[in-house]
């Protein structure tokens, strides 16, 4: 009898041992799919796309400046590239930001060569906004599901994203993804010390054709500064076009042409 109980108990433990990792694996597949889908609506998982962005910076409830840029983005072999050209105002025309995976450079007509942007510099100004607008959360972060929450009454999956490397600007992101569309609605960006740095909200009023079907696409990003509470930035995205780019479009030499 004791042997029978032992065998039955061992069998139960073996069954649990076999099934539990499979359950974890299935859950992770669901989370990864959710993250990939949400990246797509913000420009990730697309081979090439370009758009214009009008950036409005508000400080202490007043408009500090407005900037218009043109952005080219490409994803090749799971790597992300982006070239940002400043268009207006005139004093910024000719300035550029280049992102190649986790590296970033800045150039302007008075510089002889592009200047690398450090990790600290990436947490402020245009560089910070470019990082938040980046769509490659699936490649850069490990995700796990938290308890579901609602944003403005909309049911959302809630994800915690932890940086895979020290090369990204934000160590942790809390991310709300709408249940029925898989579009990211809100994100909170935290530093390594656990301090909330910025909060972003996303809207999807643009349209693109994908697999012969019209789908929603990112149109607005509102970024709140959680250190300077009255400061925020709006990014309005327009003229979205799917394109094909060669790797040469994202070389440093292209920044000084």
N, C-alpha and C positions, 0 to 999 in steps of 0.2 A: 504493500500500500504506500509506504513511504517513497519507494522508488517511482511509483506511478505519479504521486504528487510532485516529486522532483522533476520528472520528465515533463509533466504538464506545465509546471511553473517555468522551466527552462524554455519550453516551446513558446509560451506567452512572451517572455522576455526577448526571445529571438525574433518573434513576429513584430514586436514593437520596435526592436532595433532595426529591422529591415524596412518597416513602413515609415518611421519617423523621419529619417533622412530623405526619403522620397517625397514626403509632405513638404519638408523644408525646401527641397529642390523645386517642387512645383510652385510653391509660393514665390520663390525668387524669380522663376521664369515669368510669373504674372507681374511682379514688380518691374523687372527689366523691360517687359513689353510696354508697360504703362509709361515708363520713363522714355523709351524710344519714341512712342507716339507723341508725347508732349514735346519732345525735342523737335519733331518734324514740324509742328505748327509754329514753332519759333525759328525755323530755318535750318534745323539740324536734319540729318539723314537725307539731305538733298545734295546732289552732286555739285550744283552751282546755282547761285541766286544773287541778284543785285537789287538794291533798293535805295531810295533817298530817305534820309532821316532829318527831321527838323527838331533840334534840341533846344529846350527852353529851361534855363537855370533860374530858380527862384531862391532868393536869400532874404530872410526876415520879411517875408510876404511881399517882396518887390522883385521885379524882373531884373536880374543882374546882367544877363546877356542871352542872346539867341544865336544859334549856330546851325548851319545847314551842311550836311555831309552826304557824300555818295559812298555806298558800301558794296564791295564785291566779296562774296563768301564762297568758298569751295571746300568740299570734303573728299579727300582722296586717301584710300587705304586706311580708313578710320582715323585720319589726321585732319585737323581743321586749319584753314587758312583764311585770313581776312585782310583786305586793304581798304582803309578809310581815307577818303580824300575830302579835305575841308573846302567848301565852296563859298560860303558867306559867314560873317561879313568879310569885306575885302581884305582887312588886315590879317585874316587867317588863311586866305586863299593860297594854295600851294603847300600847306602843311598836310602831313600824312601820318597815319598810324598803321603799322604792319603787325599782324599777329600770325605767328607760325607756331601752332600747337600752344605751348606754354610760354613762348618768348614773344616780346613786344619791343618794337622800335619806333622812334619818333623822328621825323625829318621836317625841315622847312627850307625855303630857298637860300637862306643865309648860311646853312650848314653844309660843310663839304661832304659829310657822310652821315648816315643815320645814327642816332644815339639810342643805346639800349635803355629800356625803362625798368627800373628795379622793382622788386616785389612791394616795397614800401610805397613807391610812387604810384603803383597800380591801384592803390586803395583810395585815390583821390582824383577828382576832375574827370576829364574825358576818358582817361584810361579805365577808371572805375566803372563808368557807364558802359564802356565797350565790353568789359568783363561780364557785367550783369546781363547785357543783351546777348552774350554768347549762348549758343544753343546746345552745347555739347555736354550736357549734364551726365548722360549715360556713360560717356567715355571717361569723364573726370571724377565721378563720384560713385561710391557704393551706396545703394539704397536699401532701406528697410521700411516696411509698412508700420505706421502708427495707427492709433484709433481714428476712425473717420470723423471729420468735422464738416461744418458748412461755412461757406463764405457768401455773405449777403443772401442767405437762405438757399444757396445752391449746394446740394450734397457733393462732398469732395472726398477722394482718397487723400490721406495725409502721409507724406513720406519724409523720412529723415535721410539726408544725403551727407555722407562723410567723405572728405577728399581722399583720393587714392594716393596722392603724392603731395609734397610740400610746394609744388610749383604753381598751384592754383591760388588765387587771391583770398578765397574764403574757405575756411576749414570745414564749416558745417552749414547746411542749408535746410531749413524746414520748408517744405514745398506742398502746396495744395493743388491737386489735379482734379478737375471736374469729372464726376463719375461717368456721365453718359457721352461725353465728347473726348475725354482724355486730354483736354487742353489745360495747361497750367494757368491758374488764376492768381496765385499769390506766392511769394517766396520771401523768406527772411534769411539774411546773410549774417553769419557769425564768424568772429575771429577765433584764433586758437585758445584764447583765454575764456571763451564762452560769451563774450560781449556781443550784443546785437548791434551791428554796424549800419545796415541798410535794409529797407523793406521795399519790395517791388510788387506792383499789380500789373496784370497783362490783359489786353483786349484783343479781339480777333475779328475786326471788321473788314479786312482785306480778303480778296479771293484769288486763288490760283487754280490752274488746271493741273490735276495730277491723276494719271491713269485714266484719262478721258473723262474725268469727273471734276466738277467745281467744288473746291473745299475751302473752308475758312483758313485765314492766315493772319499772323500777328500784325496788328495795326498801331497799337499804343502800349507804351511802357511808362508807368509812373513810379519814380524811385524816390523814396523818402529817406532823409538822413536821420538816423536815430541818435546821433550825437548832437547835432545842431537841429533841434526839433522843428524849427520853422523853415528849414531848407528842403527843397525837393526839386527834382528834375523830371521834365516830361519829354519823351521821345515819341514823335509822330512819324510813322513809317508809310511811305507812299511809293508809287511807281515800281511795284514789285515785278520782277521778271526772272524767269528761270533761264539760266545760261550755262554754257560750257566754257570752262577756263583751263588754260594750260598751267603747268607748275611755274612757268616763267613769269606769270602775272603776279606772283607773290614772292619775288626775289628782292633783296635789299636794293639792288641796282635800279629797280623800277621806281624806287622812292625819290630818286634824284634826277629823273629824266624830265 
